[in-house]
């Protein structure tokens, strides 16, 4: 049985959507790290990337399908606190013109892993012990930036949490993740990457 690939919106539809919703954003309050309990955690983890500095532009190769190569950025962090057994990594875009931030990545792994090479968070490429969970686009692993053209700069907020237990299977950002983190997260780190396209879909440096 043959299958028909879903049609992509016409470029002009995306352009008008970006321009018409330019002033609309989910907002920082929809980020996981803005949760009242999680915001009180020590910001003690130095999350960093060789691909971009905090608040810097992400390269096109990290952008999502149809825009770039959809390769997850290289990431590394300092040692977790002694009582931590695992880490959890979450990436959200709070600048989408929706009611809440979109999840671009949800993953976790053991404390023995403190660095991830470029592409390691793409489906099928995760190191042994690293779990890639469904993101807000319905796929496992990393989905890179694809902001609407002309909508303005979007932030991709990578959040790292040190944990005192292994995350259970079935955690979901929409339902069970935040209650579980409130109980098991010990400290956190944050790294913001920026991506922006003009109304002609050209990449703009911030």
Secondary structure, DSSP 4 states (H G I P E B T S, - for coil): ----PPPPPPHHHHHHHHHHTTT----GGGSGGGSHHHHTSB-----B-SS--TTEEPPGGGS-BTTB--PPPPEE-PPPPTT--EEEEEEEETTSSSSSPEEEEEEEEETT--EE-TTTTSTT-PPTT-EE-B-TTS-BS-----PPTTS--EEEEEEEEEESSPPPTT--TTTTHHHHHHHHEEEEEEEEEEE-B-TTS-B---
